């Protein structure tokens, strides 16, 4: 795994026009077009009941090739229910670096009337083989981001096709890498009415080109100015900065950790300014994993936006999450 691939798991690579001109939003969104009439070819592999919800392990076709491994959590009853797409972080070494990160949260929300779809990102799927060459690895990363955005769009198709989900009450929750994906989706996918984006970087070109962190400086020196700028120009679609000002009519809730060394508060507030209203931002006494307080506020905000049934707040505090894993490692 290359240095910048490791970095981009939390802070995906920035893309911009080499001549300084801003790429056209209208051109960039077309990079995520797909055939909505293409069959999903859903394959259900396992089904179980847990805490009143039905948990279905399944897969569906990715328009970029292969299958999307996913978990569908369905409440009891007939609906129509709200729908949430969950996107995990990608922290190396974490047992939650796949769709398991939000499973307990999704099961809890099922009790309040939410159908959840949790997917594995391309980089944690069994068939993924990371490129060893640094620049080729970053190209692979950018294409994986394109695939992840489209796979989530097809995930919305899957939810709506089941006739259980109210298409006016669909949300997206993404952490770290998938906060990056959510930033892109906020401008591309208008069927999502609410976004919770956790510990994400949303102006990637600034991070790569202006960061003084030693590992980023070494990366710039290793690639070289000309190849790096050529790469940025060709893969301009993979930077949330081009999309986040187009987030309306969706509401956006940004969550950050005060102790997250990679995203200082000034940087986070700068991202917040570039999102359009309606929007909200909160900071927590936590690192990149965030904490239970962030989870509680996230669920409360979603309950209000999606018009959910009352939430069991004591149950929220009992959810074991990435913050517990981070505490144990420290």
C-alpha positions in Angstrom: 0.0 0.0 0.0 1.5 3.3 -1.1 2.0 6.2 1.3 -0.6 8.4 -0.4 -3.0 5.5 -0.7 -2.8 5.2 3.1 -3.4 8.9 3.4 -6.2 9.0 1.0 -8.1 6.4 3.0 -8.9 9.2 5.3 -8.0 12.1 3.0 -8.7 11.2 -0.7 -6.5 12.8 -3.4 -7.2 16.3 -4.6 -7.9 17.0 -8.3 -7.9 20.3 -10.1 -7.3 21.8 -13.5 -3.6 22.2 -14.2 -4.1 25.5 -15.9 -5.8 26.9 -12.8 -9.3 27.0 -14.4 -12.1 25.5 -12.4 -13.7 22.4 -14.1 -17.3 22.8 -14.9 -19.7 21.3 -12.4 -22.0 20.3 -15.3 -19.2 18.3 -16.8 -18.1 16.7 -13.6 -21.5 15.3 -12.6 -21.7 13.4 -15.8 -18.7 11.3 -14.7 -21.1 9.5 -12.4 -23.8 8.8 -14.9 -25.0 5.2 -15.1 -27.8 3.2 -16.6 -30.7 3.1 -14.2 -32.4 0.4 -16.3 -29.6 -2.0 -15.9 -30.6 -5.0 -13.7 -29.4 -5.0 -10.1 -29.1 -8.8 -10.1 -29.6 -8.9 -6.3 -28.3 -12.0 -4.7 -29.5 -12.7 -1.1 -26.9 -14.9 0.7 -28.1 -14.9 4.3 -31.0 -13.7 6.4 -31.5 -13.5 10.2 -33.6 -11.8 12.8 -32.0 -9.5 15.4 -33.7 -7.2 17.9 -36.9 -7.1 15.8 -35.1 -6.3 12.5 -34.4 -8.5 9.6 -30.7 -8.5 8.5 -30.1 -9.6 4.9 -26.6 -10.2 3.6 -26.7 -9.6 -0.2 -24.9 -8.3 -3.2 -25.9 -6.4 -6.3 -24.2 -5.6 -9.6 -21.8 -2.7 -9.8 -22.0 -0.8 -13.0 -18.2 -0.6 -13.0 -17.9 -4.4 -12.8 -18.3 -7.1 -10.1 -20.7 -7.2 -7.2 -21.3 -4.8 -4.3 -21.2 -6.6 -0.9 -23.9 -5.2 1.2 -26.1 -5.6 4.3 -29.8 -4.6 4.3 -31.5 -4.0 7.6 -35.3 -4.0 7.4 -37.7 -3.1 10.2 -40.8 -5.1 11.1 -44.0 -3.8 9.5 -45.1 -2.6 6.1 -43.7 0.9 5.9 -43.2 3.1 4.1 -39.9 3.6 6.0 -37.2 6.1 5.8 -33.9 4.9 4.2 -30.3 5.5 5.1 -27.1 4.6 3.1 -24.2 4.0 5.4 -20.5 4.4 4.3 -17.8 3.1 6.6 -14.3 4.6 7.2 -11.2 2.9 5.9 -8.8 3.0 8.7 -6.0 0.4 8.3 -6.1 -2.2 11.1 -9.6 -1.3 12.3 -12.1 -4.2 12.6 -14.7 -1.7 11.5 -13.0 -0.7 8.2 -15.9 -2.3 6.3 -19.7 -2.2 6.4 -19.8 -3.6 10.0 -19.0 -0.1 11.3 -22.6 1.1 11.3 -24.5 -2.3 11.7 -25.5 -1.8 15.3 -26.6 1.7 14.6 -28.7 0.5 11.7 -30.3 -2.2 13.8 -31.2 0.4 16.5 -32.7 2.8 13.8 -34.8 -0.1 12.4 -36.8 0.2 15.6 -37.7 3.8 14.7 -38.6 2.9 11.1 -35.4 3.0 9.0 -34.4 0.7 6.2 -30.6 0.8 6.1 -28.2 -0.3 3.3 -24.5 -0.7 4.4 -22.0 -1.4 1.6 -18.3 -2.3 1.4 -16.2 0.2 -0.6 -14.3 -1.1 -3.6 -11.0 -1.0 -1.7 -12.1 -3.6 0.9 -13.8 -6.0 -1.5 -12.2 -9.4 -1.9 -11.2 -8.8 -5.6 -9.4 -5.5 -4.9 -5.6 -5.7 -5.5 -3.9 -2.4 -4.7 -1.4 -1.0 -7.2 2.2 -1.0 -5.9 3.3 2.0 -8.0 2.5 5.2 -6.2 1.0 7.1 -9.1 -0.9 4.1 -10.5 -2.2 3.6 -6.9 -3.7 7.1 -6.9 -5.3 6.5 -10.3 -6.8 3.3 -8.9 -8.0 5.2 -5.9 -9.8 7.9 -8.0 -11.5 5.2 -10.1 -12.6 3.5 -6.9 -14.2 6.7 -5.7 -16.1 7.0 -9.0 -17.3 3.4 -8.6 -18.3 4.0 -4.9 -20.4 7.0 -5.8 -22.2 5.1 -8.6 -22.6 2.0 -6.4 -24.4 4.1 -3.8 -26.7 5.6 -6.5 -27.6 2.1 -7.5 -28.1 1.4 -3.8 -30.9 4.0 -3.8 -32.4 2.2 -6.8 -32.3 -1.0 -4.7 -34.1 0.6 -1.7 -36.8 2.2 -3.8 -37.4 -0.9 -5.9 -38.3 -2.8 -2.7 -41.4 -0.6 -2.2 -40.5 -0.2 1.5 -38.8 3.1 1.4 -40.4 6.6 1.2 -38.3 8.2 -1.7 -38.6 11.6 0.0 -36.9 10.4 3.2 -33.5 9.1 2.2 -30.3 10.0 4.0 -26.6 9.3 3.7 -24.1 8.8 6.6 -20.4 8.6 5.7 -17.2 8.5 7.8 -13.8 9.6 6.7 -13.2 8.1 3.2 -17.0 7.8 2.8 -17.5 11.4 4.0 -15.4 12.3 0.9 -17.8 10.2 -1.2 -20.8 11.9 0.5 -19.4 15.3 -0.4 -19.5 14.3 -4.0 -22.9 12.7 -3.7 -24.3 15.9 -2.1 -23.9 17.6 -5.5 -24.6 14.6 -7.7 -27.5 12.7 -6.2 -30.6 14.7 -5.5 -32.7 11.8 -4.1 -30.8 12.1 -0.8 -32.4 14.7 1.4 -30.0 14.6 4.4 -26.2 14.0 4.8 -24.2 13.3 7.9 -20.5 13.6 7.0 -18.0 12.6 9.7 -14.4 13.6 9.9 -14.0 14.2 6.2 -11.7 16.3 4.0 -13.7 18.3 1.4 -11.0 20.4 -0.4 -8.5 17.8 -1.3 -6.3 19.8 -3.7 -5.6 22.2 -0.9 -4.7 19.4 1.5 -2.3 17.8 -1.0 -0.7 21.0 -2.3 -0.7 23.2 0.8 -0.1 20.7 3.6 3.2 21.0 5.5 2.9 17.5 6.9 6.1 15.6 6.2 4.4 12.6 4.5 2.5 14.8 2.1 5.6 16.8 1.3 7.5 13.6 0.6 4.7 12.4 -1.7 4.8 15.6 -3.7 8.6 15.2 -4.1 8.3 11.6 -5.0 5.7 12.0 -7.8 7.1 15.3 -9.2 5.3 18.5 -10.1 4.4 17.7 -13.7 3.1 14.2 -13.3 1.1 15.3 -10.2 -0.5 18.2 -12.0 -1.3 16.0 -15.1 -2.9 13.5 -12.8 -5.0 16.2 -11.0 -6.2 17.6 -14.3 -7.3 14.2 -15.6 -9.1 13.1 -12.5 -10.8 16.4 -11.6 -14.1 14.5 -10.7 -12.6 13.2 -7.5 -12.6 16.3 -5.3 -15.7 17.1 -3.2 -14.9 20.9 -3.4 -16.5 21.0 -6.8 -19.8 19.6 -5.5 -20.5 20.7 -1.9 -21.8 24.2 -2.8 -24.4 22.4 -4.9 -25.8 20.4 -1.9 -29.2 22.0 -1.7 -32.0 21.2 -1.2 -30.4 18.5 1.0 -29.4 19.4 4.6 -25.8 18.6 5.7 -24.5 17.9 9.2 -20.7 17.9 9.5 -19.0 16.2 12.5 -15.4 16.6 13.5 -13.1 15.7 16.4 -11.3 18.4 18.2 -8.3 16.0 18.7 -8.2 14.9 15.1 -4.6 15.9 14.1 -5.3 15.5 10.4 -8.2 18.0 10.3 -7.7 21.0 12.6 -10.7 23.1 13.5 -9.8 26.0 11.2 -9.7 23.6 8.2 -13.0 22.0 9.2 -14.7 25.4 9.5 -13.3 26.4 6.2 -15.1 23.3 4.6 -18.3 24.2 6.4 -18.3 27.7 4.9 -18.2 26.2 1.4 -21.3 24.0 1.9 -24.6 25.6 1.1 -27.4 26.0 3.6 -29.1 24.2 5.3 -26.1 23.0 7.2 -24.8 22.3 10.7 -21.4 21.7 12.2 -20.3 20.2 15.6 -17.0 19.4 17.2 -16.4 16.7 19.8 -13.7 15.9 22.3 -12.5 13.0 20.1 -10.1 12.0 17.4 -10.8 10.8 13.9 -13.0 8.0 15.2 -15.4 10.5 16.9 -17.3 9.3 20.0 -20.7 8.4 21.5 -21.8 12.0 21.8 -21.3 12.4 18.1 -23.4 9.2 17.5 -26.2 10.5 19.7 -26.4 13.9 18.0 -26.2 12.2 14.6 -29.1 9.9 15.4 -31.2 12.8 16.9 -30.6 15.0 13.8 -31.5 12.1 11.5 -34.6 11.4 13.5 -35.8 15.0 13.1 -34.9 15.2 9.4 -36.4 11.9 8.5 -39.5 12.1 10.8 -38.6 8.9 12.7 -40.4 7.3 15.7 -38.9 8.0 19.1 -35.3 6.7 19.7 -34.1 4.7 22.7 -31.4 7.0 23.9 -30.0 4.6 26.4 -29.6 2.0 23.6 -27.5 4.6 21.7 -25.0 4.8 24.5 -24.6 1.0 24.5 -23.6 0.7 20.9 -20.0 -0.5 20.6 -18.3 1.5 17.8 -15.0 2.6 16.4 -14.5 5.1 19.3 -14.4 2.1 21.7 -11.8 0.4 19.5 -9.8 3.6 19.4 -9.9 3.9 23.2 -8.7 0.3 23.7 -5.8 0.9 21.3 -4.7 4.0 23.2 
